Amino acid sequence: MSPEFKAKMRWRCRRGMLELDLILGRFVDKYLESMGKKQLKTFEHLLHCTDPELYAWLMGHAQPVDKELYALVEYIRICDQNR
């Protein structure tokens, strides 16, 4: 994974909500390089979602309908809880 791609993903994790910045930023810093192509594509899809959607999903107030997004959100939540 190129440093440019990692920097791009880190930048895209900067949102309008501090909570999302922290959760997504920590996740990218620690786990991005270990993700496979399919998971990276799903992560990019996740970053196109709105802040309110991401917040609700990552706080456990709602769940994405898409199965791949759901699995990734749960993975991010578990990683954040185990930090």
C-alpha angles and dihedrals in degrees: 000000000000121000087235092058092048090049090049092052091045090052092048089054089065103102138168093265124069092216091057092045090055098044097043094040093053090046093052093046094051108029112020095092093053094053121107125231094264092049091047090053090050090048090053088050089051091054090058091062121099123265093245090053093048092046093050092047097045093046091050095243093119140006131228114247093220109089095217092049090047092053092048094047090051090049091051091048092051092046090050093049091051096050 
